[in-house]
Amino acid sequence: MALKAMIIAYVLIIAKSGTEKSVVSELKHYKEIVDAEILYGEYDILAKIKVKEIADLNEFLLSKVRRVDGVEKTSTLISAA
């Protein structure tokens, strides 16, 4: 029996100005977040997420990431490998 692969996704986040550090700090409390870092450019934060299934990713993004104070917009990229 083959093991089911985990879903890896990268979430690009636009945060309210001045909240970047607090958003990253909050995100790092979640076990699904592998890493989160502040960026320069169009997006403010890059978060790497690891979950079991797409449904878990959807639930995590909607109920956790998008509710973090300071998060204004997200764009999710799901890894093909």
N, C-alpha and C positions, 0 to 999 in steps of 0.2 A: 504494500500500500504506500503510495507516494504521499509525502508530507505536503500540506497546503502552504503555499508561499504567503508571506506577509505582504501587505500593501504598504508601499513607501510613497509618500507624497511630500511635495514642497509647497509651502504656502507663502506667497508674497503678500505682505501686509502694508497698508498705508495707515499710519497712526496720526493722531492729533499731535500737532507740534508740541514738543516738550515732554511727551509721554512715552517716548521710545524705550527708555531704560526700564520704566515701570511695567510696560507691556511685556518686554522680554523676561523680566523677573517673574511676572505672573505666569507666563507660558511655561517656564522651566519647572513649575510645580506639578505639571501634568505628566503622568508616566508615558503618555503617547508621544510626547515631544522628545525627540532624540537630541535636537540641538535648536537653538534660536539665536540669531545674531542681528545686530544693527547694520544696515547698509547705507551707502550713499547713493543717491540717484532718485529715480521715479518712485521706487518702493523704499520703505523705511526699515522693514524687518523681513528676514527669511527664516522660516521655521521648517524643520524636517520632522515629519510625523510618521510613525509606524503603528499600524493597526492590523487586525486580522482580516477584515473584509471591508468592501466598499461601503456597506451599510454602516459600519462602525465609523468610518471616515466621515460620512455625511452627518451622523449624530454628533460626533466630536466637534466638527466645524460649527454646526448650528448651535449646539447647546453650551459649548465652552469657548472656542476661539473667538467667535463673533460677538460674544458677550463680555469679553475682557474690556474693561474701561480704557478707552483711548483708541481702540481698533475702529477705524472708519470704513475700510474696504479690504477685501481679500481676493486673491486670485490663486487658484489651486492647480498645481501641475502634478499629475500622477505618473510615477516612474514606470517605464515599460519593461524594465528588467526585474 
